[in-house]
Amino acid sequence: MLPAQIRAIAKETVERRYHSNLWTHVSTDGSIIERGTGAGAGAYCNYFAFYEPLGRDLTNFDGEVEAIFII
């Protein structure tokens, strides 16, 4: 299965179980552009979006955890 197909199935499942009229869907992202530049944390939904740069020695996993913690 292609990554796009897996993503589509996941989105469909979330929407079916947690309809967006009743639940706020928030997506998080922990990312790093290139090694040694540091990670960032972000989150977005229909109501807000934010991005926060993190320390140089952190990983994209650290960014994911920080994004979840901030929300």
mmCIF file of the C-alpha atoms, coordinates in Angstrom:
data_MODEL
# 
_entry.id   MODEL 
# 
loop_
_atom_site.group_PDB 
_atom_site.id 
_atom_site.type_symbol 
_atom_site.label_atom_id 
_atom_site.label_alt_id 
_atom_site.label_comp_id 
_atom_site.label_asym_id 
_atom_site.label_entity_id 
_atom_site.label_seq_id 
_atom_site.pdbx_PDB_ins_code 
_atom_site.Cartn_x 
_atom_site.Cartn_y 
_atom_site.Cartn_z 
_atom_site.occupancy 
_atom_site.B_iso_or_equiv 
_atom_site.pdbx_formal_charge 
_atom_site.auth_seq_id 
_atom_site.auth_comp_id 
_atom_site.auth_asym_id 
_atom_site.auth_atom_id 
_atom_site.pdbx_PDB_model_num 
ATOM 1  C CA . MET A 1 1  ? 0.000   0.000  0.000  1.00 0.00 ? 1  MET A CA 1 
ATOM 2  C CA . LEU A 1 2  ? 1.275   3.486  -0.832 1.00 0.00 ? 2  LEU A CA 1 
ATOM 3  C CA . PRO A 1 3  ? 1.793   6.071  1.943  1.00 0.00 ? 3  PRO A CA 1 
ATOM 4  C CA . ALA A 1 4  ? -0.943  8.267  0.442  1.00 0.00 ? 4  ALA A CA 1 
ATOM 5  C CA . GLN A 1 5  ? -3.398  5.357  0.599  1.00 0.00 ? 5  GLN A CA 1 
ATOM 6  C CA . ILE A 1 6  ? -2.531  4.631  4.230  1.00 0.00 ? 6  ILE A CA 1 
ATOM 7  C CA . ARG A 1 7  ? -2.956  8.318  5.102  1.00 0.00 ? 7  ARG A CA 1 
ATOM 8  C CA . ALA A 1 8  ? -6.363  8.429  3.363  1.00 0.00 ? 8  ALA A CA 1 
ATOM 9  C CA . ILE A 1 9  ? -7.568  5.339  5.241  1.00 0.00 ? 9  ILE A CA 1 
ATOM 10 C CA . ALA A 1 10 ? -6.376  6.806  8.552  1.00 0.00 ? 10 ALA A CA 1 
ATOM 11 C CA . LYS A 1 11 ? -8.162  10.123 7.913  1.00 0.00 ? 11 LYS A CA 1 
ATOM 12 C CA . GLU A 1 12 ? -11.348 8.306  6.932  1.00 0.00 ? 12 GLU A CA 1 
ATOM 13 C CA . THR A 1 13 ? -11.216 6.185  10.098 1.00 0.00 ? 13 THR A CA 1 
ATOM 14 C CA . VAL A 1 14 ? -10.698 9.215  12.351 1.00 0.00 ? 14 VAL A CA 1 
ATOM 15 C CA . GLU A 1 15 ? -13.561 11.094 10.679 1.00 0.00 ? 15 GLU A CA 1 
ATOM 16 C CA . ARG A 1 16 ? -15.891 8.088  10.973 1.00 0.00 ? 16 ARG A CA 1 
ATOM 17 C CA . ARG A 1 17 ? -15.133 7.447  14.659 1.00 0.00 ? 17 ARG A CA 1 
ATOM 18 C CA . TYR A 1 18 ? -14.696 11.074 15.745 1.00 0.00 ? 18 TYR A CA 1 
ATOM 19 C CA . HIS A 1 19 ? -16.879 13.184 13.477 1.00 0.00 ? 19 HIS A CA 1 
ATOM 20 C CA . SER A 1 20 ? -15.486 16.690 13.020 1.00 0.00 ? 20 SER A CA 1 
ATOM 21 C CA . ASN A 1 21 ? -18.850 18.255 13.943 1.00 0.00 ? 21 ASN A CA 1 
ATOM 22 C CA . LEU A 1 22 ? -18.419 16.859 17.461 1.00 0.00 ? 22 LEU A CA 1 
ATOM 23 C CA . TRP A 1 23 ? -14.621 16.681 17.883 1.00 0.00 ? 23 TRP A CA 1 
ATOM 24 C CA . THR A 1 24 ? -11.764 19.070 17.195 1.00 0.00 ? 24 THR A CA 1 
ATOM 25 C CA . HIS A 1 25 ? -9.110  17.341 15.092 1.00 0.00 ? 25 HIS A CA 1 
ATOM 26 C CA . VAL A 1 26 ? -5.603  18.581 15.890 1.00 0.00 ? 26 VAL A CA 1 
ATOM 27 C CA . SER A 1 27 ? -2.563  17.498 13.884 1.00 0.00 ? 27 SER A CA 1 
ATOM 28 C CA . THR A 1 28 ? 0.948   17.684 15.298 1.00 0.00 ? 28 THR A CA 1 
ATOM 29 C CA . ASP A 1 29 ? 4.322   17.693 13.613 1.00 0.00 ? 29 ASP A CA 1 
ATOM 30 C CA . GLY A 1 30 ? 7.802   17.334 14.960 1.00 0.00 ? 30 GLY A CA 1 
ATOM 31 C CA . SER A 1 31 ? 10.342  17.933 12.263 1.00 0.00 ? 31 SER A CA 1 
ATOM 32 C CA . ILE A 1 32 ? 13.949  18.666 11.505 1.00 0.00 ? 32 ILE A CA 1 
ATOM 33 C CA . ILE A 1 33 ? 15.044  20.234 8.223  1.00 0.00 ? 33 ILE A CA 1 
ATOM 34 C CA . GLU A 1 34 ? 18.648  19.097 8.240  1.00 0.00 ? 34 GLU A CA 1 
ATOM 35 C CA . ARG A 1 35 ? 20.933  17.510 10.784 1.00 0.00 ? 35 ARG A CA 1 
ATOM 36 C CA . GLY A 1 36 ? 22.438  19.936 13.273 1.00 0.00 ? 36 GLY A CA 1 
ATOM 37 C CA . THR A 1 37 ? 19.921  22.731 12.699 1.00 0.00 ? 37 THR A CA 1 
ATOM 38 C CA . GLY A 1 38 ? 17.546  21.728 15.490 1.00 0.00 ? 38 GLY A CA 1 
ATOM 39 C CA . ALA A 1 39 ? 14.009  20.455 15.597 1.00 0.00 ? 39 ALA A CA 1 
ATOM 40 C CA . GLY A 1 40 ? 10.697  22.248 15.595 1.00 0.00 ? 40 GLY A CA 1 
ATOM 41 C CA . ALA A 1 41 ? 7.271   21.509 17.002 1.00 0.00 ? 41 ALA A CA 1 
ATOM 42 C CA . GLY A 1 42 ? 3.987   22.449 15.413 1.00 0.00 ? 42 GLY A CA 1 
ATOM 43 C CA . ALA A 1 43 ? 0.271   21.855 15.671 1.00 0.00 ? 43 ALA A CA 1 
ATOM 44 C CA . TYR A 1 44 ? -2.706  22.986 13.651 1.00 0.00 ? 44 TYR A CA 1 
ATOM 45 C CA . CYS A 1 45 ? -6.471  22.639 13.389 1.00 0.00 ? 45 CYS A CA 1 
ATOM 46 C CA . ASN A 1 46 ? -9.380  24.763 12.153 1.00 0.00 ? 46 ASN A CA 1 
ATOM 47 C CA . TYR A 1 47 ? -9.002  27.101 15.142 1.00 0.00 ? 47 TYR A CA 1 
ATOM 48 C CA . PHE A 1 48 ? -5.249  27.666 15.506 1.00 0.00 ? 48 PHE A CA 1 
ATOM 49 C CA . ALA A 1 49 ? -1.803  26.900 14.167 1.00 0.00 ? 49 ALA A CA 1 
ATOM 50 C CA . PHE A 1 50 ? 1.605   27.300 15.777 1.00 0.00 ? 50 PHE A CA 1 
ATOM 51 C CA . TYR A 1 51 ? 5.224   26.447 15.227 1.00 0.00 ? 51 TYR A CA 1 
ATOM 52 C CA . GLU A 1 52 ? 7.980   26.598 17.828 1.00 0.00 ? 52 GLU A CA 1 
ATOM 53 C CA . PRO A 1 53 ? 11.676  26.145 17.110 1.00 0.00 ? 53 PRO A CA 1 
ATOM 54 C CA . LEU A 1 54 ? 13.402  23.879 19.619 1.00 0.00 ? 54 LEU A CA 1 
ATOM 55 C CA . GLY A 1 55 ? 17.037  23.299 20.578 1.00 0.00 ? 55 GLY A CA 1 
ATOM 56 C CA . ARG A 1 56 ? 19.805  22.276 18.169 1.00 0.00 ? 56 ARG A CA 1 
ATOM 57 C CA . ASP A 1 57 ? 20.417  18.907 19.825 1.00 0.00 ? 57 ASP A CA 1 
ATOM 58 C CA . LEU A 1 58 ? 16.806  17.695 19.681 1.00 0.00 ? 58 LEU A CA 1 
ATOM 59 C CA . THR A 1 59 ? 15.250  15.242 17.230 1.00 0.00 ? 59 THR A CA 1 
ATOM 60 C CA . ASN A 1 60 ? 12.000  15.209 15.287 1.00 0.00 ? 60 ASN A CA 1 
ATOM 61 C CA . PHE A 1 61 ? 10.640  12.820 17.957 1.00 0.00 ? 61 PHE A CA 1 
ATOM 62 C CA . ASP A 1 62 ? 11.351  15.485 20.588 1.00 0.00 ? 62 ASP A CA 1 
ATOM 63 C CA . GLY A 1 63 ? 9.410   17.904 18.390 1.00 0.00 ? 63 GLY A CA 1 
ATOM 64 C CA . GLU A 1 64 ? 6.397   15.581 18.258 1.00 0.00 ? 64 GLU A CA 1 
ATOM 65 C CA . VAL A 1 65 ? 6.398   15.166 22.032 1.00 0.00 ? 65 VAL A CA 1 
ATOM 66 C CA . GLU A 1 66 ? 6.693   18.930 22.564 1.00 0.00 ? 66 GLU A CA 1 
ATOM 67 C CA . ALA A 1 67 ? 3.810   19.631 20.156 1.00 0.00 ? 67 ALA A CA 1 
ATOM 68 C CA . ILE A 1 68 ? 1.570   17.199 22.041 1.00 0.00 ? 68 ILE A CA 1 
ATOM 69 C CA . PHE A 1 69 ? 2.627   18.659 25.396 1.00 0.00 ? 69 PHE A CA 1 
ATOM 70 C CA . ILE A 1 70 ? 1.877   22.245 24.332 1.00 0.00 ? 70 ILE A CA 1 
ATOM 71 C CA . ILE A 1 71 ? -1.638  21.434 23.159 1.00 0.00 ? 71 ILE A CA 1 
# 
